[in-house]
Amino acid sequence: MVFQHGRRSFTSFGELGIVSSPPFDLTLYLVAGSQDCAGRDLEAVVAAAVRGGVTLVQLREKSLPHGAIVESARRLKALLQPAGVPLLVNDHLDVALAAEADGLHLGQEDLDAAAARAALGPGKILGLSAGDAEEARRVDPSLADYVGIGPAYATGSKADAGAAIGLAGLRDLRARLDLPLVAIGGINAENAAEVMTSGVQGVAVVSAICAAEDPEAAARALRRAVGAAPSGA
């Protein structure tokens, strides 16, 4: 499902009107960095994943120098743009701006969302994370375009991810947040369909694609699983 979030934009001279983010599809959201690809080329893994049906990519580099992250983001942007797949950058606002990425994703401990929105402008995608009711309360829908919720299940891809919240936790956050939601954390082709029953608009994965022997086939299996979710999920 494609989303385009409209928000009111203001300057010191008054209201500019409704400004929309670029369209984006949360169905199958790949979070990837060089550390996730088992020694393989990141761009090759991402290209295969997009062929398999990935609809949005977030670059999340954990240890590369700043300049190397910028160059990686630029290469991914050039790879993804012809396919119509948006590129977001995790945490690094300066990288997102330098690489002309389609947006930014922030965790609860990252840069303030208002500051990020001011720097990005209204025409970029801004995603936030929430793992419990208090974090959901802090999400400002006038700033964010979507929210990543979880971890749905235990995960080894993010050391500080916190305890798994399960389907009940996903459903609770769905009830609290009036924005498009993507679930993340321990999701794979075996459990993606049940995750979709919580009311989220898509699933985000790391190792289920990046660590797979065949990332394209892994992405196809996940797309099938998401599409197999019961009607009305």
Secondary structure, 3 states (H helix, E strand, C coil): CEECCEEEEEECCEEEEEEECCCEECCEEEEECHHHCCCCCHHHHHHHHHHCCCCEEEECCCCCCHHHHHHHHHHHHHHHHHHCCCEEEECCHHHHHHCCCCEEEECCCCCCHHHHHHHHCCCCEEEEEECCHHHHHCCCCCCCCEEEECCCCCCCCCCCCCCCCHHHHHHHHHHHCCCCEEEECCCCCCCHHHHHCCCCCEEEECHHHHCCCCHHHHHHHHHHHHHCCCCCC
